Amino acid sequence: MSGLIYLDNAATTFPKPKCVSDAVRDAILYTGGNPGRGSHKLSGKAAELVYDTRETAAGMFGAKAENVVFTMNATQALNFAIKGQATDGCHILLDNFSHNAVYRPVIALHRERKCTYDIYDALGTTEETLNNIRRKLCPETQIIIATHQSNICSKILPIREIGELCKRCGKIFIVDASQSAGHVSIDLERDNITSLCLPGHKGLFGPMGVGMLISGANAKYNPIIEGGAGISSLDSGMPDVLPERLEAGTLPLAAIAGLNAGMKWVLEIGQDRIHAYEKMLSDIVSRESRRVNGIKIYGKAGGPVVSFNILGHSPAKIGEYLSSRGICVRTGYHCAPLAHKTVGSFESGSVRIGLSYMNRPSDIYTLFESLRELN
């Protein structure tokens, strides 16, 4: 949209690369068939597209193609990973930056008396975080969950070190990569991840409606959705093998095609280059924020997500004001009350800037010029 400055990329990236919309269109116009549900050419063509996307994701995140499960979004992937692996009476550890997509499934299990849980503090250094996890470990601990990157303040958790701890202790390690996938390197084998959960529509620049649960070699799940899987149709239960065990029903082919194109676009640019560019934009945010009276930045700027408040103005008022000037930001609690409690913005929520490779420095300068005029 002409004249619009979009800074809500932590919710969903916009605009998408042209290759993504082209892939979605081509899947609708020319692929057509239902993958794995027919013997004709169009079905075969659709199945090839789906498998190519699994291979792209497997290469990007250090997994096997058959361990890439397509979901509706990261929330569904996290529900599969948490509820599908928790056993009755288990203990779960989650961090104090957890999104409701992690917190609510754990609380649901707790209310059903199927698990106990503890929240570990991940605000400090790597060693402090590891020590906080160690202090809360108990014989019943089965699952440790980490928010790789906060959706409030770009805080990055040390997943490689947490993964090594999980490996030594024999724990299931679930990583919420909703804000990190496409921005920073993730490798299931290197980071000892059991279950990696991520959306397609954020840092991977795919369309909404598709996410992924990518699993390590030893992950085993009880399905929480049953239905047709394209194989073993005469059996009364879901297949034992991935990805079919968790992929009940027809896949979102057009969204998967767009996700494939988005991942290939990110890989072509390079995640290191994307990360460095977003760091440069975040540095501009840090410098410009010093020129706004009464502003408070939560956590350290340095990544693509920055939250702030301005004394005397509610987040909702700031959001409405910026929208009137054609600037898109997110306001409120961002579905992450635990994170707001952690950084000190729980009383009011915050205004959130979500940066991406599609933004330009001029977007940041225009934003802060508007904020200075607010005062």
C-alpha positions in Angstrom: 0.0 0.0 0.0 1.5 3.3 -1.1 2.6 5.6 1.6 2.2 3.1 4.4 5.0 2.3 6.8 4.7 -1.2 8.1 6.4 -1.9 11.4 4.3 -4.9 12.6 6.5 -7.6 11.2 6.6 -9.5 14.5 2.9 -10.3 13.9 3.3 -11.1 10.2 5.8 -9.9 7.6 4.6 -7.5 5.0 5.1 -7.0 2.1 6.0 -10.5 1.0 8.6 -11.1 -1.8 7.0 -11.3 -5.2 8.3 -14.9 -5.5 5.9 -15.9 -2.6 2.7 -14.5 -4.2 3.8 -16.0 -7.6 4.2 -19.4 -5.9 0.8 -19.2 -4.2 -0.9 -18.2 -7.5 0.9 -21.0 -9.5 -0.1 -23.6 -6.9 -3.8 -22.5 -7.2 -3.8 -22.2 -11.0 -1.5 -25.0 -12.2 -0.9 -27.5 -9.5 -4.5 -28.2 -8.4 -4.3 -31.8 -7.1 -4.6 -33.0 -3.6 -1.1 -34.2 -2.5 -1.0 -37.9 -1.6 -4.7 -38.3 -2.3 -4.7 -39.5 -5.9 -2.9 -41.4 -8.7 -3.3 -38.7 -11.4 -0.6 -36.2 -12.5 -2.0 -33.2 -10.7 -1.9 -35.1 -7.4 1.6 -36.2 -8.1 2.7 -32.7 -9.0 1.2 -31.4 -5.7 3.0 -34.2 -3.7 6.3 -33.2 -5.4 5.8 -29.5 -4.3 5.0 -30.6 -0.7 8.1 -32.8 -0.5 10.3 -30.1 -2.0 9.1 -27.8 0.7 10.0 -30.4 3.4 13.4 -30.7 1.9 13.9 -26.9 1.9 12.9 -26.7 5.6 15.0 -29.8 6.4 18.1 -28.2 4.9 17.5 -24.9 6.5 17.0 -26.3 10.0 19.2 -29.4 10.1 16.5 -32.1 10.0 15.3 -35.0 7.9 12.6 -34.2 5.3 10.2 -36.8 6.7 10.4 -35.1 10.1 8.9 -31.8 8.8 5.2 -31.7 9.7 3.0 -28.9 8.3 0.7 -27.3 10.7 -1.7 -24.3 10.6 0.7 -22.1 12.5 3.2 -22.1 15.3 0.5 -22.3 17.9 -0.8 -25.6 16.5 2.8 -26.9 16.3 3.4 -26.1 19.9 0.2 -27.8 21.0 1.2 -30.9 19.0 4.7 -30.8 20.6 3.6 -30.1 24.2 0.4 -32.1 24.5 1.6 -34.8 22.1 4.7 -35.6 24.2 3.6 -34.9 27.8 2.8 -38.0 29.8 0.5 -38.1 32.8 2.2 -36.8 36.0 5.2 -35.2 34.2 6.8 -31.9 35.1 7.3 -29.2 32.5 9.7 -26.2 32.6 9.0 -23.1 30.5 10.7 -19.7 30.5 9.4 -16.3 31.7 9.2 -15.0 28.1 6.8 -17.7 27.0 4.0 -16.7 24.6 0.4 -17.8 25.4 0.9 -20.5 22.7 3.2 -22.2 25.1 1.8 -21.1 28.5 -1.9 -21.9 27.8 -1.3 -25.6 26.6 0.9 -26.1 29.7 -1.8 -24.6 32.0 -4.5 -26.7 30.3 -2.5 -29.9 31.1 -2.0 -28.6 34.7 -5.7 -28.0 35.2 -6.5 -31.4 33.9 -4.0 -32.7 36.5 -1.8 -34.2 33.8 1.3 -32.2 34.6 3.0 -29.9 37.1 5.1 -27.0 35.8 7.6 -24.3 36.8 8.7 -21.1 35.1 12.4 -20.4 35.0 13.9 -16.9 34.7 15.7 -16.4 31.4 16.3 -12.6 31.7 20.0 -12.9 32.7 23.1 -14.3 31.3 23.5 -17.7 29.7 25.0 -19.2 32.9 22.3 -17.6 35.0 19.6 -19.0 32.8 21.1 -22.5 32.9 21.5 -22.3 36.7 17.8 -21.3 37.0 16.8 -24.3 35.0 19.0 -26.6 37.0 17.5 -25.4 40.3 14.0 -26.3 39.0 14.8 -29.7 37.6 13.2 -32.6 39.5 13.0 -36.4 38.8 9.6 -35.9 37.1 10.8 -33.2 34.7 10.1 -34.5 31.2 10.0 -31.4 29.0 11.9 -28.1 28.9 10.6 -25.4 26.6 12.5 -22.3 25.5 11.3 -19.2 23.7 14.2 -18.7 21.3 13.6 -15.0 20.8 11.0 -12.9 22.7 8.2 -11.2 20.9 8.5 -8.3 23.3 12.2 -7.3 23.4 14.3 -9.5 21.1 15.8 -11.3 24.1 17.5 -14.4 22.6 17.7 -17.5 24.8 20.8 -19.7 24.6 19.1 -22.7 23.0 22.3 -24.5 22.1 23.4 -24.5 25.8 19.9 -25.4 27.0 19.8 -28.1 24.4 23.1 -29.6 25.6 21.7 -29.6 29.2 18.6 -31.4 28.0 20.7 -34.0 26.2 22.8 -34.7 29.3 19.7 -34.9 31.5 17.6 -36.9 29.0 14.8 -34.3 28.6 12.6 -33.4 25.7 13.6 -30.0 24.4 10.9 -27.9 22.7 11.8 -24.6 21.0 9.4 -21.8 20.1 11.1 -20.2 17.1 8.2 -17.9 16.2 10.3 -14.8 16.3 13.7 -16.3 15.4 13.2 -18.5 12.4 14.6 -16.8 9.3 16.4 -14.2 11.5 19.1 -16.4 13.2 20.6 -19.8 12.5 18.8 -22.8 14.0 20.0 -26.4 13.6 18.1 -29.3 15.3 21.1 -31.6 15.6 23.6 -28.9 16.7 21.2 -27.4 19.2 19.9 -30.8 20.4 16.3 -29.8 19.7 13.6 -32.4 20.0 10.7 -30.3 18.6 11.1 -27.0 16.7 7.9 -25.0 16.3 7.6 -22.1 14.0 5.2 -20.1 11.8 5.5 -19.6 8.0 4.2 -16.1 7.9 6.8 -14.2 10.0 10.6 -14.4 9.4 10.2 -17.0 6.6 8.0 -14.6 4.6 5.4 -17.2 3.7 1.7 -16.6 3.7 -0.6 -17.0 6.8 -2.1 -20.4 7.3 0.9 -22.6 7.5 3.5 -23.4 10.1 5.9 -26.3 10.9 6.7 -28.8 13.6 10.2 -30.0 12.8 11.4 -33.0 14.9 14.7 -34.5 15.9 15.4 -38.2 15.3 14.0 -39.4 18.7 10.8 -37.4 18.9 7.6 -39.5 19.4 4.1 -38.0 19.5 0.6 -39.0 20.4 -1.6 -37.3 17.8 -4.2 -34.8 19.1 -6.0 -34.6 15.8 -7.1 -37.7 13.9 -8.3 -38.1 10.3 -7.2 -39.1 6.9 -3.5 -39.2 6.4 -3.2 -40.5 2.8 -1.7 -43.8 3.9 -2.8 -46.8 6.1 -6.5 -46.0 5.3 -7.7 -49.4 6.6 -6.2 -48.8 10.1 -8.4 -47.3 12.8 -5.5 -45.2 14.2 -3.1 -42.7 12.8 0.0 -44.0 11.2 3.1 -44.5 13.4 5.4 -42.6 11.1 6.0 -38.9 10.5 4.8 -36.7 8.9 1.6 -38.6 8.4 1.1 -39.3 12.1 0.4 -35.6 12.7 -0.9 -34.4 9.3 -4.6 -35.3 9.4 -6.6 -34.0 6.5 -5.8 -32.0 3.4 -2.7 -29.8 3.5 -2.8 -26.1 2.6 -1.0 -26.5 -0.7 -1.0 -22.9 -1.8 0.3 -21.7 1.6 3.0 -24.4 1.5 4.1 -23.3 -1.9 4.4 -19.7 -0.7 6.3 -20.9 2.4 8.7 -22.8 0.1 9.3 -19.7 -1.9 9.8 -17.6 1.2 12.3 -19.9 2.7 14.3 -20.1 -0.5 14.3 -16.3 -0.7 15.6 -16.1 2.9 18.3 -18.6 2.1 19.3 -16.8 -1.0 19.8 -13.5 0.9 21.4 -15.3 3.8 20.2 -15.3 7.5 23.5 -13.7 8.6 22.9 -10.8 6.2 19.3 -10.4 7.3 20.3 -10.5 11.0 23.0 -7.8 10.4 20.6 -5.6 8.5 18.0 -5.8 11.2 20.6 -5.1 13.8 21.5 -1.9 11.9 17.8 -0.9 11.9 17.6 -1.6 15.6 20.6 0.5 16.3 18.9 3.4 14.6 15.9 2.8 16.9 18.2 3.0 19.9 19.8 6.3 18.8 16.5 7.9 17.8 14.7 6.9 21.0 17.1 9.0 23.0 15.6 12.1 21.3 12.0 11.3 22.5 11.1 12.7 25.9 9.6 10.2 28.4 10.2 7.1 26.3 11.1 3.8 28.0 12.5 0.9 25.9 11.9 -2.6 27.5 14.9 -4.9 27.4 17.8 -4.1 25.1 17.2 -3.1 21.5 19.5 -5.1 19.2 17.0 -7.3 17.3 14.0 -6.9 15.1 11.5 -6.6 18.0 11.5 -3.4 20.2 8.8 -2.5 22.7 8.4 0.9 24.4 6.1 3.2 26.3 6.0 7.0 26.5 5.2 8.7 29.8 1.7 10.3 29.8 0.4 8.3 26.7 -1.3 4.9 26.7 -0.1 2.4 24.2 -3.5 2.4 22.6 -3.4 6.2 22.1 0.1 6.0 20.6 -1.0 3.3 18.2 -4.0 5.2 17.1 -1.9 8.3 16.6 0.7 6.5 14.5 -2.0 4.8 12.5 -3.4 8.2 11.6 0.0 9.0 10.2 0.1 5.8 8.1 2.5 3.9 10.5 1.6 0.4 11.5 2.7 -0.9 15.0 1.3 -3.3 17.5 0.0 -2.2 20.9 -1.2 -4.1 24.0 0.1 -7.3 25.6 1.0 -9.2 22.4 -0.3 -12.5 23.8 2.7 -12.7 26.2 1.7 -11.6 29.7 4.6 -13.5 31.2 7.1 -11.6 29.1 5.5 -8.3 30.1 5.9 -9.2 33.8 9.5 -10.1 33.1 10.5 -6.8 31.4 8.3 -4.5 33.6 5.5 -3.5 31.2 2.7 -5.6 32.6 0.7 -2.7 34.0 0.0 -1.2 30.6 1.3 -3.4 27.9 3.5 -1.6 25.3 3.9 -0.3 21.8 5.8 -2.8 19.7 8.0 -2.2 16.6 8.6 -5.3 14.5 11.4 -4.8 11.9 12.2 -6.8 8.9 14.5 -6.9 5.9 11.8 -5.1 3.9 12.1 -2.0 6.1 14.3 0.9 5.3 16.1 3.4 7.7 13.7 6.1 6.5 10.9 4.2 8.1 12.5 4.4 11.5 13.3 8.1 11.1 9.7 8.9 10.1 8.4 6.9 13.1 10.5 8.8 15.6 9.8 12.2 14.0 6.1 11.4 14.6 6.8 10.3 18.2 8.6 13.6 18.9 5.6 15.5 17.6 3.4 13.5 19.9 5.1 15.2 22.8 
